[in-house]
Amino acid sequence: MTRQIIQTDKAPKAIGTYSQAVRVGNTVYLSGQIPLDPATMNLVEDGMDAQIRRVFDNLSAVAEAAGGSLNDIVKLNIFLTDLAHFPRVNEIMATYFAEPYPARAAIGVASLPRGAGVEMDAVMTLTE
C-alpha cells in the first residue's frame, strides 16, 4: 500500500521530523496538534478554552486536507498537563463532533511542547 503525506497551510507546519498526517489506504493517521495558530506559529494565549478550540480547529483542518472531517475520526487521544481541564474538553468536543463519538483516551502528562496545556492526535477512516 502506498502512503500519502497530508499537508495544509490551515494547520501549523510540522515543527519536527514528522508529517501533519499520513494516509495509508482508507486510514489517516493525524499527528499530534498543539494550540499553535497556523498563521503565526505561536501558542494561543486566551486561556485553556482557546487552546482546546485551537487544537480541534487544527485537527479539523488536517482532516479536511485528507478528504474527511472530525466526524470521520475513529480514535482520539487527548494529552493534558492538568486533568482538571477534562470537563472543558468534553463540553467543547461536543460542539465539534456529532454522535457516534470516536473512541478516546485522556492522558495526564507532565509537559507538552512549547508549554501547551493540551495536545491531541487521531486516527481517521475514510470511505472510497
C-alpha positions as CSV (number, residue, x, y, z in Angstrom):
1,M,0.0,0.0,0.0
2,T,1.2,3.5,-0.8
3,R,1.5,6.3,1.7
4,Q,0.2,9.7,1.0
5,I,1.5,12.6,3.0
6,I,-1.2,15.1,4.0
7,Q,-0.2,18.8,4.4
8,T,-2.2,22.0,4.7
9,D,-1.4,25.6,5.5
10,K,-4.6,25.8,7.5
11,A,-2.9,23.9,10.4
12,P,0.5,24.6,11.9
13,K,3.5,23.4,10.0
14,A,5.3,20.3,11.4
15,I,7.9,21.5,13.8
16,G,9.9,18.3,13.8
17,T,10.6,15.2,11.8
18,Y,7.0,14.3,11.1
19,S,4.1,14.9,8.7
20,Q,0.8,16.6,9.7
21,A,-0.9,13.3,8.7
22,V,-0.2,10.2,6.7
23,R,-2.9,8.3,4.7
24,V,-2.5,4.6,4.1
25,G,-5.4,3.1,2.2
26,N,-8.6,4.4,3.9
27,T,-6.9,5.2,7.2
28,V,-5.4,8.5,8.0
29,Y,-3.1,9.0,11.0
30,L,-3.2,12.6,12.2
31,S,-0.1,13.8,14.1
32,G,-0.4,15.5,17.5
33,Q,-1.7,19.0,17.3
34,I,-0.9,21.6,20.0
35,P,-2.7,25.0,20.1
36,L,-0.5,26.8,17.7
37,D,-2.0,29.5,15.4
38,P,-1.1,28.3,11.9
39,A,-0.6,31.9,10.7
40,T,1.9,32.9,13.4
41,M,3.1,29.6,14.7
42,N,2.6,31.0,18.2
43,L,0.7,29.4,21.1
44,V,-2.8,30.9,21.6
45,E,-2.8,32.9,24.8
46,D,-6.5,33.3,25.6
47,G,-6.8,30.5,28.2
48,M,-7.4,26.8,28.2
49,D,-10.8,27.0,26.3
50,A,-9.0,28.8,23.5
51,Q,-6.2,26.2,23.5
52,I,-8.7,23.3,23.3
53,R,-10.6,25.0,20.4
54,R,-7.4,25.8,18.5
55,V,-6.4,22.1,18.7
56,F,-9.8,21.0,17.4
57,D,-9.6,23.6,14.6
58,N,-6.1,22.4,13.7
59,L,-7.2,18.7,13.7
60,S,-10.2,19.7,11.6
61,A,-8.0,21.4,9.0
62,V,-5.8,18.4,8.6
63,A,-8.8,16.0,8.5
64,E,-10.3,18.2,5.7
65,A,-7.0,18.2,3.8
66,A,-7.1,14.4,3.9
67,G,-10.6,14.4,2.5
68,G,-12.6,13.9,5.7
69,S,-13.8,15.7,8.8
70,L,-13.7,15.4,12.5
71,N,-16.7,13.0,12.3
72,D,-14.5,10.5,10.4
73,I,-12.2,10.2,13.4
74,V,-12.5,6.8,15.0
75,K,-9.8,7.2,17.7
76,L,-8.8,10.4,19.5
77,N,-6.0,10.7,22.1
78,I,-6.0,13.7,24.4
79,F,-3.0,14.8,26.4
80,L,-3.5,17.3,29.2
81,T,-1.0,18.9,31.6
82,D,-3.9,19.3,34.1
83,L,-6.7,16.7,34.0
84,A,-8.9,19.3,35.8
85,H,-9.5,20.7,32.3
86,F,-11.0,17.4,31.1
87,P,-14.6,18.5,31.7
88,R,-14.0,21.5,29.4
89,V,-12.6,19.2,26.8
90,N,-15.8,17.2,26.9
91,E,-18.0,20.3,26.6
92,I,-16.0,21.8,23.8
93,M,-15.7,18.5,22.0
94,A,-19.4,18.2,21.9
95,T,-19.5,21.4,19.7
96,Y,-17.1,19.9,17.2
97,F,-18.2,16.2,16.9
98,A,-21.6,14.5,16.3
99,E,-22.6,11.1,17.6
100,P,-21.4,8.4,17.4
101,Y,-18.3,9.8,19.1
102,P,-14.9,8.3,18.4
103,A,-13.1,6.0,20.8
104,R,-10.9,8.2,23.1
105,A,-8.2,8.2,25.7
106,A,-7.3,11.1,28.0
107,I,-3.9,11.1,29.5
108,G,-2.3,13.4,32.1
109,V,1.2,14.4,31.2
110,A,3.9,16.4,32.9
111,S,4.5,18.8,30.0
112,L,3.9,19.3,26.3
113,P,5.8,21.1,23.5
114,R,6.0,24.9,23.7
115,G,4.3,24.9,27.1
116,A,0.9,23.9,25.7
117,G,-1.7,22.7,28.0
118,V,-3.3,20.3,25.5
119,E,-2.3,18.1,22.6
120,M,-4.4,15.7,20.5
121,D,-3.8,13.1,17.8
122,A,-6.2,11.0,16.0
123,V,-6.9,8.1,13.6
124,M,-9.5,8.7,10.9
125,T,-11.1,6.3,8.4
126,L,-12.4,7.4,5.0
127,T,-14.8,5.8,2.6
128,E,-13.7,5.5,-1.0
